[in-house]
Amino acid sequence: AATAVAFYAGFTGLINASLLLLARYLHRRPSLLMDGVKGYAALRALVRWQWIGVMVYLALTALALVVPRVALAGTFVMWAFWAFVVAVSDEPLRPSP
């Protein structure tokens, strides 16, 4: 069970890291965004949240090798974390009319 939870947390962390790399790429090239100013501000906030996510998933991966049930619960909490991030960022992430 420990290996499976570590794989799940690590794989989810890699997905988060790849999205972070994409967001950083777009952060350096705001001309690629649909709504330059508003989208750029939202992207900056998202990059900060994604850094937190990468660090938490890294910790959960290590924790899974010791206490897999706690790490699995932590991955569930991360789903709630991302729902919170989207809710907080909801307005800036919407396209302008």
N, C-alpha and C positions, 0 to 999 in steps of 0.2 A: 504494500500500500504506500509506503514511503516513497518508493521510486516513482510510482504513478503520480502522486501528488506533486513531487518535485518536478517531474516532466511537465505536468499541467501548468504549474505556476511559472516555470521557466519559459515554456512555450508562449504563454500569455504575456509574459514580460518581453519576450522577443517581438511579439506583435506590437506591443506598446512602444518599444524602442524603434521599430521601423516607422511607426506613425510619427514618432518624435522627430526622426530624421527627415521625413517628408515635410513636417511643419517647419522645421528649421530651414530647409531648402526654400520653402515659400516665404519664410520670414525675411530671408536675404533678397528675395525677388518679389517685392510687393506688386510689381506690374502684372504678375501672373494671377493676382486675385481679382475677382469680379468687382468688388467694392473696395477700392484701395484703402481709404482711411478707416472706415468702420471694420472692414474685414481684417486689416492689419492689427488693430487693437485687440480684436477677438483672438487672433492667432497668437499674439504675444501672451495673452492670458492662458491660452490652451497649452503653449509650450511650457509654461511654469507648472501647470497641473501634470503634464506628462512626465516631467522630470521627477516629480514626487511619485508618480505611478511606477516608473522604472525602478526607483530605489526600493519601493515597497515590494514589488514582485521579486526583486533580487533577494531581499530579506526573507520573503515567504518561501522561496526556493530552498534556501539554506535551512530554514526552520522545518521544512517538510521532511528533511532527512532525520530530524530528531523527534519532532512531534507532528506527525502528518495530519491528525485531525484538526489541530489548531491552525495549521497552515491552510487546510482546505476551507475552514471557516473564514480565514483571512481572505481567501480568493473570493468567497461569497460577499464579504464586506466590500471588496474592491468593486463589485458590480454596483453596489449602493453608492460608493464613492463616485463612480463615473456618472451615475444618474444625477448625483448632486452637482457635479461639474457641468453637465449639460443644462440642468435647471438654472444654475447661477449664471451661466453664459448664454442662456436661451435668447435673450434679446439681441446681443451683439452678433450672434451667429446667424440670425435670420437675414436673408437678402433684403436690400432696400426695395421698396415698391417703385 
